[in-house]
Amino acid sequence: MTIANEYEQSGYPNQQLLVDAQWVKDNSSNRDIVVLDTRTQGYESGHIPGAISLPVKVVKDAERSAFAAPEIIQRELQKRGVSGDTTIIVYDDGAGVFATRIFYVLEYFGLKDRVKLLHGGYTAWLAAGNAVSTQAAEVTEGRIHLAAQDQLVVTKESIQKGVDNAVLLDARSALEYTGADQRTNRKGGHIKGAVHKEWKDALGPAEGNGVVHFKDYTTLKQEFETLGVRPGHTIIPYCQSNQRGAHTYFILRLMGYPDIRPYEGSWDEWGNDEHTECVR
């Protein structure tokens, strides 16, 4: 069974957000497609031929709990050949949070439905027996204009005031949620009223070749709805720095949830602010 058929059986409402290794291979000569390797290491030792490195740290502000400035992200995308009509494919190792973080940030900056994820990531590419490259891809600089979509994010202040019909969804580990693992934060615990579902709970078990895929739609739907996370709500995922929260954003997008607004500041901000309420 091919992964395309598995998508059909899995029934994700937005299954067009996923591509498989064969699709990437078949479209490798399409100049309207840019493949971004979002891993933080390993690009030089082997990557999908033609893929361009975009480390996830590029899209994060180095000084505060926020996105990098739009002009920085725009410049970095243009350097990687992204233009107004480009379809962007993102990948990491397949069981991590880097590709989904880039996915979310690009959607936030106005590229909704223009970004797709390689399901299973680089591990799936290797498992399919495809060639790899150690040479940096040649790039013709693109031209694109980004526009922030403020409806795709919430702030600390908006959470404190209250967001109508919202469910706060903590995507960290159970120990972080309870406060048993405070990490280096000033305070531990979770935001009052938040439900817990660790980001990696959306992943199925690794196959014999090491490839990890998402759980099927029916399973995910049941798991989220058991927690009270339903499509009729505004869903607010968060974690420590909104990498794991962004993974949950992608899963809910894949499932067709219409209103997902991650808390970009996440626990980096909330857990280190003297004026926030934390529950253990």
Secondary structure, 3 states (H helix, E strand, C coil): CCHHHHHHHHCCCCHHHEECHHHHHHCCCCCCEEEEECCCCCCCCCECCCCEECCHHHHECCCCCCECCHHHHHHHHHHCCCCCCCEEEEECCCCCCHHHHHHHHHHHCCCCCCEEEECCHHHHHHHCCCCCECCCCCCCCCCCCCCCCHHHCECHHHHHHCCCCEEEEECCCHHHHHCCCCCCCCCCCEECCCEECCHHHHECCCCCCCCCCECCHHHHHHHHHHCCCCCCCEEEEECCCCCHHHHHHHHHHHCCCCCECCECCHHHHHCCCCCCCEEC
